[in-house]
């Protein structure tokens, strides 16, 4: 092996190992991220606190409440006696939804014209939209049940069949576990963040301490300096990938249906992008702090526009275009498919090409800026 | 006459409107120790950086070991040793790890060669120590060993003694003499006047201009036309004021417990005595002194 390259790789590894606190952080942060996002950042809405103002208070109204209680969307937390009380609970956030049953509920029910009111707190749209559709579904199902009962009493034994029935079937993630959606995101984000931030800071640190000047006057070639400094961080990035993958699989039961070699190969393309962004940042920044913030600036859009949390399809058209410039986007599409669907790369030629092209371009641009000169 | 090691012609560097190095020209012969003396910001470091191709000259050019310093900087760098004023060491590596790293970068992987270099600067016993815990003097020697690891024929030392105590500075110069004796050419910058006396030739820089470059003795002869006198007198402050006003006095300065006076004309003893007595000063001792490079520097700076 080229002695210059060997010397610099060896030196980087010694420096990484000699700073165990940073190393431990690098290894622990992905675990924290995974646990936090796997549990807390869940889109599954359950147990929404419900306040009920039941003005009827009879068998009919109780039957309706039982229907709501049966589904685990709502928790009947408060039984109130006035609209003002209901409003106070929703204002304070103790209750997210309110159900108002009028006093003449039973009478109107007999006439077939009963109405109940459902009040929603729209300040958290995720909760509100789930509550909205759940309240309708439960209400409709209950209404159908009452109709069936009435028809039966009239001697009609045929149950009501709607003319069209929609039978749903969820593929790949039948229980719709949010974690399966989050874990590939965590892998991509960590891989990209670690490689870009560490690369930028390690190169700027040489400039801050003046060692870059000493390195420049040696016969080391720019590519040897870049490869030698980046390779150890690429290794760290892969360690993180395997770490999150293993934890996701063993703890969250995340399926790994695709080929592991393929997964690591695609990850290598993302690492190229991360290292390139870091290297580019290091040629702009003068201090480690500047380098960190510069890279951080590219990280935020990468995370929010990559489809990590929010589906790209629902973004405004302009942001959808911008998201095409984000390597993490392509990586997540491929990785989610590889992990959950167990397919090959044939279906993702465009994404693989875009990911590779971004890596080569940013690395090339950074290498052009990174010269062995001081001015 | 052997080929010069360094040939500089009209070398100039501007940073925007600021002229850091202003049309300087000089040559260095093999095996010489050439000092570069001047205050901070006088252009010493910029000159060395241009000689190593770290900065592009705005005008003029330099040949180092026969190569163009900017266009053929890789050839220059492979053959030269450089010690920057920052002592570019990795604090989180040990002494031997630092040297092994730079050795590898220069293609020197032989462990005995590395050990020899370390022994040469007297750091063998400290090879396992962490660089951050070394004293300034030892850091300086480690930085020198890094510049020496590939056995260069030409050594650039940029303020190698800044921040180092006098004893360590003296030992460092012994190392430099040893290298020169083996035929290594040394170009060293400093802002210590006394240190410049150790050099075979001294260049004096101010505001980017090379005011003079010669042997220390010749510099003194040529710039100081008059005499230097050491004055022990009471009260010292009144003596200083009197001498500053006296005719023919080029410069008066405090030198510890006495004054040094540089006069422009010879045979000044009587005139000095008269001026002091007229001011009511008791002269204890008035002896002829030696001109220093500081006197030279001040004389040149005045012109």
Interface residues (C-beta under 8 A of the other chain):
Chain A: X3 X4 X6 X7 X8 X10 X11 X14 X15 X18 X19 X209 X210 X211 X213 X214 X215 X216 X217 X218 X219 X220 X373 X374 X375
Chain B: X49 X52 X53 X54 X55 X56 X74 X77 X78 X80 X82 X84 X86 X88 X89 X90 X91 X92 X93 X97 X100 X101 X102 X103 X104 X105 X106 X107 X109 X146
